[in-house]
Amino acid sequence: MRVDTSSDRRGFTLIELLVVIAIIALLVGILLPALSAARSAARNAVSQVNLKSLGTSILTYSNDYREQLLNPFNPQFGTPGAGAATTAEWYSAYVPHMPGYVWRFNDAGYQTEMFAFHWAGIMLQYINPKDLRSPVQFNPADKGIIQRFNARFPSGADLEGWLWDSSYVYSPTMWFNKDRYTPATRGSITAPNVLGGARSVRYNRVAEVTAPTAKVMLFERYDTKKNKRPGAELPPNWNNPIARPNVAFVDGSASEVDMTELTALAASSDPLVSGIYRPTNPLWNLPTAMLRDPNPGYEIYDGQENGQNGTLSYPAFFWGTRNGIKGRDIPRR
């Protein structure tokens, strides 16, 4: 039997192959941005859920501790007339499950404020001490902080007795006396734990917050929805005017805040408006040397916009809210 070799079947020509490849490349070019946007949206949604969960945990903590907001610092310590001789380290927080050990936050002029970056370790001890690696403390798009955590604490490492930084910042107004944030320039601590004759560190209560739907308790350190800020390969700080960070409010909700609008309100020519929204520092310009881990050798500075190293400094929104715990961070929602 003879095989018929006169069939019409044939392979693709070079031109046809090139056309197919061009079509595939075009489809990939169309789909990749859409996939990237979908991935970014998913990470953003996870970050909002994380903030809401952490905010709810703090409120649950307050229910268990007579409505007190999370504060590891004892207001009695270091205060003249309240046992200062034996409890001078008011800026120290006790290490959970390790009697006699403390974490010291004693940066001159900013005592205890760096706890704002390292609060999650203590909060997770309350939520679930067996799951200190919980991803809830990290924005999934905040790759630098996650890589740093995994490098420092590889799988199986013991986290007890250590502190680390989180993607979410806990506002210092939650544990400071509101009087520290009354003047245009934030009040200074002139003596151990004393601010104008009153204790600077305080056990603030949820009931004392006058605008819980407008008072930010937690906020993303970077707006990771933006790939980079002008002139840099890093995303903008939460307080950069182009940012739209996710935040958690004292009422337990979480949402995005438009910093362009907030920046305009703080710069308003109406003193009644600027007097509400203009922070007391007024700029977030902490020294780079302070942006570090409390444990020597573990630097956490990674391009924060604080006015150093070629960066700009922006208003200390959420960090230095006018009137502190009783202040308002955003317009009424």
Backbone hydrogen bonds, N-H to C=O, Kabsch-Sander energy under -0.5 kcal/mol:
donor,donor_aa,acceptor,acceptor_aa,energy
5,T,3,V,-0.7
17,L,13,T,-2.3
18,L,14,L,-2.3
19,V,15,I,-2.2
20,V,16,E,-2.3
21,I,17,L,-2.7
22,A,18,L,-2.4
23,I,19,V,-2.2
24,I,20,V,-2.6
25,A,21,I,-2.7
26,L,22,A,-2.1
27,L,23,I,-2.5
28,V,24,I,-2.7
29,G,25,A,-2.5
30,I,26,L,-1.7
31,L,27,L,-2.7
32,L,28,V,-2.8
34,A,30,I,-0.8
35,L,31,L,-2.9
36,S,32,L,-3.0
37,A,33,P,-2.7
38,A,34,A,-2.3
39,R,35,L,-2.6
40,S,36,S,-2.5
41,A,37,A,-2.5
42,A,38,A,-2.3
43,R,39,R,-2.3
44,N,40,S,-2.4
45,A,41,A,-2.3
46,V,42,A,-2.2
47,S,43,R,-2.3
48,Q,44,N,-2.2
49,V,45,A,-2.2
50,N,46,V,-2.7
51,L,47,S,-2.5
52,K,48,Q,-2.4
53,S,49,V,-2.6
54,L,50,N,-2.8
55,G,51,L,-2.8
56,T,52,K,-2.4
57,S,53,S,-2.0
58,I,54,L,-2.1
59,L,55,G,-2.0
60,T,56,T,-2.3
61,Y,57,S,-2.6
62,S,58,I,-2.3
63,N,59,L,-1.6
64,D,60,T,-1.4
65,Y,61,Y,-1.1
66,R,63,N,-0.5
67,E,62,S,-3.2
68,Q,62,S,-0.6
68,Q,65,Y,-2.1
69,L,204,N,-2.7
77,F,74,N,-1.3
78,G,87,T,-1.6
79,T,76,Q,-1.4
82,A,79,T,-2.3
86,T,83,G,-0.9
87,T,83,G,-1.8
90,W,88,A,-2.2
92,S,89,E,-1.5
93,A,103,W,-2.6
94,Y,72,P,-0.6
95,V,101,Y,-2.4
98,M,95,V,-1.9
101,Y,98,M,-2.0
103,W,93,A,-2.9
105,F,91,Y,-2.0
105,F,103,W,-0.5
110,Y,107,D,-2.0
112,T,105,F,-1.8
113,E,110,Y,-2.8
115,F,112,T,-1.7
116,A,113,E,-2.1
117,F,114,M,-1.6
118,H,114,M,-0.7
118,H,115,F,-0.6
119,W,115,F,-0.7
121,G,118,H,-0.6
122,I,119,W,-0.7
123,M,119,W,-2.0
124,L,120,A,-3.1
125,Q,121,G,-1.2
126,Y,122,I,-1.1
127,I,123,M,-2.4
128,N,124,L,-2.7
131,D,128,N,-2.4
134,S,131,D,-1.4
137,Q,134,S,-1.3
138,F,135,P,-2.0
142,D,139,N,-2.5
143,K,141,A,-1.6
146,I,142,D,-1.4
147,Q,143,K,-2.7
148,R,144,G,-2.1
149,F,145,I,-2.0
150,N,146,I,-2.5
151,A,147,Q,-2.2
152,R,148,R,-2.0
153,F,149,F,-2.8
157,A,154,P,-2.5
159,L,157,A,-0.5
162,W,159,L,-1.9
166,S,117,F,-2.0
167,S,137,Q,-1.8
168,Y,137,Q,-0.6
169,V,219,F,-3.3
170,Y,116,A,-2.3
171,S,169,V,-0.6
171,S,217,M,-2.2
174,M,171,S,-2.1
175,W,172,P,-1.7
176,F,172,P,-1.1
177,N,200,S,-3.6
180,R,177,N,-2.0
181,Y,178,K,-1.9
182,T,179,D,-1.0
186,R,184,A,-0.5
186,R,280,T,-1.4
187,G,180,R,-2.5
190,T,188,S,-0.9
190,T,194,V,-1.0
191,A,194,V,-1.0
194,V,191,A,-2.4
195,L,198,A,-4.0
198,A,195,L,-1.7
200,S,193,N,-1.1
202,R,175,W,-2.7
204,N,202,R,-1.5
206,V,67,E,-2.0
208,E,205,R,-1.5
209,V,206,V,-1.7
210,T,208,E,-0.6
214,A,211,A,-2.0
215,K,211,A,-0.6
216,V,214,A,-0.6
217,M,248,A,-3.2
218,L,248,A,-1.7
219,F,169,V,-1.6
220,E,246,N,-2.0
221,R,167,S,-2.2
223,D,236,P,-2.6
224,T,222,Y,-1.2
226,K,223,D,-1.5
229,R,234,L,-2.3
232,A,229,R,-2.1
238,W,221,R,-1.5
240,N,237,N,-1.3
243,A,240,N,-2.5
247,V,255,S,-2.8
248,A,218,L,-2.7
249,F,253,S,-2.7
250,V,212,P,-0.5
250,V,215,K,-1.9
251,D,212,P,-1.6
252,G,249,F,-1.9
255,S,247,V,-1.9
257,V,245,P,-2.4
259,M,243,A,-2.1
259,M,257,V,-0.9
262,L,258,D,-1.6
263,T,259,M,-2.6
264,A,260,T,-1.8
265,L,261,E,-2.0
266,A,262,L,-2.2
267,A,263,T,-1.4
268,S,265,L,-1.2
273,V,270,D,-1.1
274,S,270,D,-2.5
275,G,271,P,-1.7
276,I,273,V,-1.6
277,Y,273,V,-1.9
278,R,274,S,-2.3
280,T,320,G,-2.8
284,W,314,Y,-3.3
285,N,283,L,-1.3
290,M,287,P,-1.8
291,L,287,P,-0.7
291,L,288,T,-1.2
292,R,290,M,-2.4
293,D,298,Y,-1.7
298,Y,295,N,-1.4
299,E,297,G,-0.6
300,I,291,L,-0.7
306,N,304,Q,-1.4
307,G,312,L,-0.9
311,T,308,Q,-1.5
314,Y,305,E,-0.5
316,A,282,P,-2.2
317,F,315,P,-2.1
319,W,316,A,-0.9
320,G,316,A,-2.7
323,N,181,Y,-2.5
324,G,321,T,-2.4
326,K,323,N,-2.1
327,G,324,G,-2.2
329,D,214,A,-2.8
330,I,214,A,-1.1
